[in-house]
Amino acid sequence: MAPNFIFPQNLNSLEEEDPDYTRLTVQHASAISSLRSSELEEFVKGVSFDLSDKELFCIEEQEIFDRVYSLVKGFASLTPGCKLNLVESLRSNLSVLLPNVDSLSRLRGSVSSRNGNDSDEQDETSEVCDGSSTLDRVASHRNAFKIYTFFLIHIVLIEESSSSPINNNTKAVASSRKKYLVNSWNWESQRSRILNLIANSLEINLSLLFGSSNPDENYLSFIAKNAFLMFENAALLKDSDTKDALCRVIGTCATKYHYIAQSCASILHLIHKYDFVVIHLADAVAAAEKRYADGSVATSLIREIGRTNPKAYVKDTVGAENIGRFLVELADRLPKLISTNIGLLIPHFGGESYKMRNALVGVLGKLVVKAFNDVEGEVNSKSIRLRTKQAMLEILLERCRDVSAYTRSRVLQVWAELCEEHSVSIGLWNEVAAVAAGSITLLDPNFELLLLRQP
């Protein structure tokens, strides 16, 4: 039986020696770059044949493990045909392995059943052997699951790095056969297939492999870390299939496997650093809430943003703008959840960052329109919702006198939007119109527009 596979810090770390042989490492790496084209093709064909001809968990066999590692390490230098053969072999094996995980429960069940029915000494010895064999098989499935995942994700990272405009120096291809192989290697399609497979692998019953409802920290850390790393690539997020797969990975790790604290820290880091991730991360958080009927990720993010010192957003203007946009996007997607947690954000109205105040005004506008539309429920809950909505409208009225002209302008924009959505009660019209009329001397078109939109 092969030793346990533990996700290393990086690909090359697999070559580090383990004197105690407690984890699976590379013993004999092959120098792929030194092989001639024909030798390389034969090398890849041999690996692909072994992966398809032997059992699914043959990947943990030392010789095959070493050869696959060598190909993955030198993946950028492989020909399109070799890349295709390797990826298809690894991906197809993992896709077949996933439904086989359910069979492990039947294996355990049959052993338990025999343990309960047989009693003589000879049968007990047989049962011990059967139980040991079953545990070994589970361990092999777990090893294979982790190894396939590790190599496939590193292929994505390597190919994304080598296919960037800076490194993309493709050579001219002469023969028609090689041209066909180049055309058959559609990386965008392969990438989305790989990442969707990884996302699917998180949704099976992993407790059968890992022995508990949550996979081990080493596995989750590897998956989540690399998913967030790929989120830093704006070009990659433009592919809808790839983006959806990454959103599923992040949402599943954080929600289903309770990897919340680490995921929220990574989400906030990305939002502060990159403006292009805001909408995509809002999609990921909202999708997780919808898929698992669990808004713990969104609630944790709001709590973290709410407890941040308002002075921090004065210094970090870019971060404040991105966080503000993220809150507005979340309010648009999860209005009811945000409305129940809006109190955590209200203290930022007292902060000095007008960008955060602008964002909160936008959040309140979204909530007034979307969070209180349902007509079902008890009389008491309806009364509470009405009072909450009224309190939000009163805050918006109060913000019309904000010290910042930018925020006052934003407030009037929101009032104009509320008027268009028929979300302003008749009782508030006089107050709103008076505020707008009092501000018309500032010649802000938003104020004039609000007056024109009176009934």
N, C-alpha and C positions, 0 to 999 in steps of 0.2 A: 504494500500500500504506500502511495506517495505521501510525502509530508504535506502539511497544511500550506495552502497558498495565502500569503498575507500581502495586501496591496502595499507596494513600496512607495517611497517618496517620489520617485520618477522611474522612467523605463530603464535607464542605465543601472539603477540600484539593484536590479535583479542579478547583476554580475558580481555583486559583493559576496564574498565567501561566508558561509555559515558552518563553522566547524562542528557544531552540535547537530547539524542536519535536522533542525526543528522546523524549517520552512523551506518551501520549494524555491530554488534559485537556479540560475543558468550555470551549467557545468562546462559546456563546450560550445561556445558561440562560433558560428561560421562567418568568415569574411566574405560577405555578399559582393562587395565592390571588386573583389579580385577575380570573380567568376566571369567567364566569357558569356556572351548572350545565349548561346545554345546550352551551356552548362546551367545557367540561371533558370532557363525555362524548364529543364529537366528537374532541377532542384525543387521548383515550385510545384511541378506536376507530381513529384513524389510526395510532397507534403499534402497536397490536395487529395491524392489517392488514399493516403493513410487516414486522413480525417473523414473521408467518406466511407472507407471500407471497414474501419474498426469501430469499436463502440464509441458512443458520444463522449465519454470521459477519457478517451485515449490521449486527450490534450495534456493530461497530467503526467503521462509517461515521459521520463527524462529526455529521451532522444527527440521525440516529437516536440516537446516543450521548447527545447533548445533551438530546434530548426525554425519553429514558428517565431520565436523571439528574434532570431537573426533576420528573418524576412521583415518583421514589423520594424525593427530598428533601422533597416536599410530601405524602408518602404518608399521613400522619396525617389530613390534611384531605380526602382523597378520599372519595367516597361508596362504600358497600359494593360496588355494581356495578362501579365503576371499579377498585377494589382487586382484585376478582376477575378482571377482564379482564387487568389488568397482570400479576398473579402467574401466572395460567394461561399467558400468552404466554411469560414468561421461563422458567417451570419446564418447560413442554413443549419449548421449544427446547433447553434444557440436557439434558433427558432424551434427546432425539433426537441431540444432538451426541456423547454418550458412546460409543454403539456405532460412530459414524462414525470415532472415533479409531483403531480397529483397521484401517480402510481405509487409513490413512496408511502403514502398514507395507507394504501391497501396492503403493502408489504408489512408495515408495522402491525396493521390490524390482524393479518393472518398469523403472524408470530404470536401476538398476544392471545389470539383465540386458541392456538395450540397449547400455549402455556397454561391456559385455564382448563383444558380438557384432559391432557395427558398427565400421567403420574409416575410411571415406573422409571427406574434409574436410567435405562438406555434412552428412553424418550427425552428425559431431562438433559442428557448429554447432547442429543440431537438439537434440542431447543436452544441450548447455549450456543451451539455452532450457528444455528439459523439466526439467532439474535445478533451474534457478532458479525455475520455476513451482511445482515441488513444494515447495521450501523456503518460498516465499511462502504456499502453501496451508497448510503446517504452522504457519507463524507466525500466520496468520489464525485457524486453529483454536485455537491456544494463547491468542491474544488474546481470542477469543470465550469460551473456557472460563473464563478469569479474570474477564472482565467480568460474565458471567451469575452466577458464584459471588459476586462482590463485591456486586452489586445485590440478590441474593436474601438474602444474610446480613444486609445492612443493612435490608431490609424486615422481617426477623424482629426485629432490634434495635429498630427504630422502632415496630413494632406492639406489641411487648411493653412498651415504655416508655409508649406512649399508652393502652394498655388496662389499665394498672394502676388499682387502685381510686381513687387520688388524682386521676388524669387522666381517668377514665372518665365523662365528662359527656355522655352520648348524648342527642340531641335527639329529640323526638317526631316520628314519621313519619306523614304523613297518608295518602297514596294507597296503594291496595292493591299497585300495582306496586313502589313503594319498599319496602313491607313485605316483599314477596317477595325483593327484592334483599338486604335486611338479613338475612333468614332464610337465604338462600343463602350468605352470607359466614360460614362456620364457621371461625373463625380457628384453633382447636386442630387441626382436621383439616389445614388448609393448612400450619400450622407444622410438623407432623410430616412431611408430604409433602416440604416444602422441605429439612428437615434430613436426612431419610433419603436424599434425592437427593444432597445434599452428601456424606454418608457413602459412598454408592455411587460417587460420582465419584472418591473416593480409592482405590478398589479396582480401577480399570481400569489398563491399562498406561500410566501417565503418562510413562514414559521416551520414548514415541513423540512426546509433545508437548514435553517439556523437554530431550530429548537426553541424559539420564543417568538412572540408576536412582532418584535422589532429585530431586524438584522443587526449584525454587529457594527459597532461604531466605525471600524476600519473600512467596511464596505460603503456605508452611507456617506462617510466623509469623502471618499474617492468620487462617488457619483455626483454628489452635490457640488463639490469643489470644481469639478470640470464642467458641469452644466453652467455654473456662474461664470467660469472663465470664458466659455463660448458666448455668453451673453455680451461680452465686451466687444465682440466682432459685429459691427453694424451691418456689414454686407451679408453675414450669415443670417441675421434676423429678417432680412428682406425675403427669404424663402419661407413661405407660409407653413409648409409641412415641417421644415426644420424648427421653426419658431414654436409651433404647436407642440412638437415633441419635447423641446426643452422646457416649455411651460408645464407640461405634464410631469416631467421629471422633478422639477422644483416643487410643484404643488404636492406631489405624492410623497416625496421625502419629508417635507415640512409637516404635512397634515396626517397622512396615513401612518407614517413612522415616527411622528412626534419630534422631528428634527427642527424644532421651531426656533429656538434661540440662535443657533448657528445660521439658519436660513434668513432670519430677520436681519441679523447683523450684515450678512452679505448683500441682501436686497437694499438696505439703507446705504451701504458703501457704494454700490453701483449707481444708485439714484443721485447721490452727492457728486459722483465723478463723471457720469455720462448723461447728457440730456436725452439722447436717443433711446434710452432703455425705459423711460418713464411709462409710456403707453403699454409696452410689452410686459413689463412687470405687473402693471395693474391688471392686464389680461390674465397673467399667471395666477395672481392672488384670487381674482374673481372666479376663475375656472376651478380652482381648488375648493372654494366655498360651495360652488354649485355641484361639483362631482361628489363631494363627501358630506355635504350638508353640515359643514364645520367651518365656522368663520374665525377660528383661533389665530390663524396667521394674520388676517387683516386686523383683528383686535390687538394682537401683540405689536404690530407695526404702529397703530394709532397710539398705543400706550407709550411706546418708545419715543415717538415724535412729541407726544404731549409732555413727557417728563424732561425733554431736552431744554436746557436753559435758553430762554428767548434771546439772550445776548449773543449766543452762538450764531444765530441766523443774521445778526447785524454784521458780523465779520465775514461770514460765508454767504455772500449774496447769490452766487450761482447755486449753492446747495439749497438756499431758501427758496429760490425760484423753482428748482426741480422738485423739491419736497412738496411745495405748494401745488404744482401741476399734478403730482401723483395723488394728492388728497382729493383734488377735484375729479380726477379720473376714477378713483375708488368710489366717491360719492355718486357718480353717474352710474356705476356698475352695481354697487351694493348699497343702495340708499337706506334701506331699513337697518342694516347692520351699522352703518356709519351714524345714523340718527340716534341709535341707542348708546353710542360711545362719543358723541360730539362734545360732551362735557369735558372730556380729557384734553380737548384742543382749545377750548374757550380761553384759558389763561394766555394764549399767544396773542389775543386781541390787545393785551396790555403790554406787549413787547414793542420794541422800537423798529422792528423790521416791517416796513410797509408791504413788502412782497408777501410775507406770511399773512398779514391782515387782508391783503387783496385775495389771497388764496382761500382764506376762511370765509370771506364774503361769497366767493364763488361756490364753496362747499354748501353754505346755507341755502343759496339759490337752488342748487341741484336737489337738496333735501326737501325744500318746500314744494317743489314741483313733483318729485317722484316718491317720497317716502310715506306719504299719507293718503294715497289714492284708494286703498282697499276699503270696501264698504262692509266687509264681514267682521265679526268679532262682537264681544260683549259691550254693553253700554259704557261700563267703566273704562275699558281699554280705548274706546272711541273718544271718551272725554279726555283721557290722558294724551292721546295723539293730537287732539285739537289744541290742548294747552301747550304742548311741545311746539307745534307749528306756530302758534301765536307768539311764543317766546322767541322763536327764530326770526319772525317778522319784526318784532320789537328791536331785536339786536341790529337788524338791517337798517331800521329807522335811526337808531342811535349812531350807527357808523356813517350816516350821512353828514355827521358833524366831526368826522375824523380829522386829526391834525394834518394829515397828508392829502394833498390835492389828488394824488394818484388813487388813493383809496376811495376818496369821495366820488371820483369819476367812475371807479369800478362799481361802487355801490349803486349808482344811478343806472349803469349798464344792466346790473342784475335786476333792478326794479323794472326796467323796460322789458327784460326777458320774462319776468313773472307776469307782467301785464299781457304779453303775447300769449302766455299759457293759461290765462284766466285764473291765476293763482292768487290774486289780490282781492280780498273781500271789499265790499262796498264801504264798510265802515272805515277802512284804512285809506280810501282814495283821497279824502280831504287832506289828511296828514302828508301823504306822499306828494300830492300836487303842490302843497304849500312849500315843502322842502325843495321841490324842483323849481318852483317859481322864485324862491328866495335865492337860488343858485344860478339863475339864468343870466345874471350880470357877468358871470365868469365866461360866458360865450362858449360853453362846452356843448357841442351838438347833442351829447347824450341827455343833457337836461332838457333841451328843447324837444327832443324825440319823446321823452317821457311825458311831457305835457300834451303832445299831440296824440298820445295813445290813451288818453282818458276816455271813458265811455261817454 
